[in-house]
């Protein structure tokens, strides 16, 4: 009788152990966003929830306390939207081609030496987006998995509205068409003032000035009127302007941040 009881106990213990060993659990983890430089330096300074992200700035998207086999990130942009356009998981898990290796719309996150999962990326366009983090623990050689999702809302803004950024770029420029560049130039002054200068033989053209003006992804207003955009050449076209008087030039970012310049009356070049 005692032997039978011992056998029952052993069988029950084995069943519990087998169940524990085969228990399939979804991974954990939460998403934090860092300035890339801060994360690279090991500074634990994640952006507070609701903090703005700026376009075209690389950020480190980090899974903290993640114990999953794989993690991926959907930014929430039209071409990286987990819930809508690109969430097409198969009902047959073994044939599910939605995850990272087969779907580049989800960004694969790599495991770091400190145990974090991380990917560096950026938003190209402003807007409000819902980020989705997806983690999986994979079982039965991929035939089975347990999945978790974690979401975070972000606001992305474009504040670039300077005609003369701190880093020189050919994307921000004036190009005189009439009079020709050989007879005209401009100087940037303090307080967002621009001084055009024409050579003596070009001063007569000051009432009929044409220019091509580029300002990256921002738009341009001339005396509060939008300039037409040449999409083939990526610049705005100013035609027939009167430079014998002061003019106002306004650069507007895609998030409606503005920077206004005063274009002073033309002076004769020394």
N, C-alpha and C positions, 0 to 999 in steps of 0.2 A: 504493500500500500504506500509505504513511504517512497519507494522507488518510483511508483507511478506519479506521485505528487511532484517529486523532483523533476521528472520528465516534463510534466505540464508546465512547471515553473520555467524550465529551460526553454521550452518551445515558445512560451509567452514572451520571455525576455528576448529570444531571437527575433520574434515577430516585431516587437517594439523597436529593436535595434535596426532591423531591416527597413521598417517604415521610416525611422529617423534618417537612415542613410539615403533613402530614396525620396525624401520630402523635397518637393520642388517649390522654391520660394522666389518671389520677384525681388529684384535688387532694390537697394535704397539709394539715397543721394539727392542732393539739391543743387541748383544751379546758381553760381555767382559770376558776376562780370567784373573784370579788372581792366584798368589801363594796362596795356601790354608791358610798358616799362616797369610798372609797380610789381606785376607778377614775376617778371624776369628777375627782378632784384630780390624777390622773396618777401616783399612787403605785403602784409595781410590787410589790404585796404580795398575791399570790394566796393563797387558803387552802391550807394543806398538805393533801395527800391524807389522807383519813380524818378531817379536821376536821369537826365538827358544823355543820350549818346549822340555823337556828332558824325556826320557822313564822312566817308573816306578815311576814317581813323581806325587803325587796327586795334581790336580789343581781344582780350583773352577771356574766353567763355570756359568756365571751370566747374567740374563736378566735384563737390566736397563730400567726403564720407561715402564715396561710391564703392559698393562691393559687388558690382555686376561684372559680367564677362565682357560686354560691349556697351558703348553709349554712342548716341548720335544726336545731332542738333539740327532742328529746322528753325530757320530765322523768322518765318512768318511772312516773308515777302511773297509776291505772286508766284514766283518760280521756286519757292521753298516753303510751301504751306502744307503742314502736316495734316490738318483736318480736312482740307478741301481737295485741291487739284491732284496732289500726289500721294494721298493716303489710300492705297488700293491693295490692302493686304489680302492674300489668298485665304480661303476658308481651310485649305489644306496647309497646315503649318510647314510641312516638309517642302512644299512648293512655293512658300512665301518668298517672293523676290523683292519685297518692299524695303527690306532693311539695307544697311549701309553699303555692303559690298556690291549690291546690284542696283542701288538707287542713289545716284550722286546728288540728289536733291537734299538728302540728309547728310550732313557733314560728319564724317567719322572722327571721333575723339580718341586721342592716343593717351595711354597711361604714362604718367610722369614718374620720376624717381621717388617723389614724395607720396605717391599713391593717388594723387589727383588724376582725373581724366580732363584733357584740355584740348581746345582747338582755337587757333587765332584766325579771325576773319573780320569783315567790316560790312557796313551797310552803305550801298551806293546811293540810295535815295532816302529822302526824309519821309516821315509818316509815323503812325502808331502801329506797332506790330506785336503779335503774340508769339513768343518763342516757345517751342516745344522741345523738351529734353526726353529722349527715349532710351531706356536701359533694358537690357535683356540678360538673364541667366539662361544659358543654353544647355539642354539635356539631350540624351539619346542621339549624340552626334548631329544635333541640329534639327532632328525630327520633332522635338518638343522644346518649348521655351516658356519662361515666365517673364512678362513684360511690365514695366512701370512707365508712367509718363508724368512729367512735371512741367508746369507752364509758368511763364513769367511775361508780363506786359512791359514793353519798352517804348519810349518816345525817342525818335531819331530826328534831329534837326540839322539843317544846313544853314550855318551862319556866315558862310564865306561870301562877303559882299564888298570886298576891297578890290579896287582897280589896280592897286600896287601892293601885292602881298609881300611879306617879309622875305620870302624866297623868290628870287627872280625867276620868271617863267615867260616863255614866248606866248603863252596862252593869255597873257594880260598885256595889252599893248594898244597904242594908237598907231595907225599907219595912214599918213596923209596921201590922198589920191590927187586932190586939187587944192592948193598947188602941190607939186611933186615933193617927195620927201627931201630932195636935194635943196629945196628952197624953203623948207619949213621944219620946225622942230618944236618940242615942248619941254618945259621944266616943271617938275613937281615942287611945290612950295609948302610951307607950313599951313596948318588949318585947312587941309584938303583943298588947296588952291592949285590950279594948273595954269601956267603961263605959256600960251603959244607965242612963238617967235617966227616971223617970216623975213626972208631976205628982201632987200629994197625992191628988187624987180618982181617980187611976188605979192607985195602989199595990195596991189589992185585986185587981187583975187580974194581978199579977206571977206567979201560979202557973198561969196559963192564957194564955200569950202566943202569938200567931200572927204570923208574918212571911213576907214574900216576900224571898228573897235571890238576887241575881244575881252571877255571877262569870265572865262571858264564856263561854269554851269549857271552863272547868274544871268539875269536879264538887265537891259539898260534902258533908262528913260532919258530923253533929251528935252529939257524944259517941260518935264512932266508928261511927255508924249513918248510911248514906247517906240523904239527903233525896230525896223524890220530885221529879221534874222536870216542870214544866208546859211542854210543847213548844209550845203555842200562844202562851204568854206569854213564854217564854224565861227563866224563873226557877225556883228551887227553893222548895219550900213547907215551912215549919216551922210545925207546928200543936201547940197545947197544951203548950208548953215551960214549965218552971219557972225563972223568972228570980230566984227568991229564993236560989239557990245558984249557985256557979260552974259554967260549962259550957265544953266544948271544941268549937271550930269548926275544921275542917280543910278547906282548899282543895287539891284534887288536880288537877294538870295532866293532859293526855292522855298524857304520857310518864311519869306517876307521880311527878313532883316534887311535894313537899308543903310547905305552909306552915300552921302551926297557930296559932290565936288562942285566948286565954283570955277568955271573956265573963264579966266580974265580976258579982257579985250586984248587983241593981238598987239604985240610990240615988234618993232623992227630989230632984227638981230644985229648985234654989234659986230 
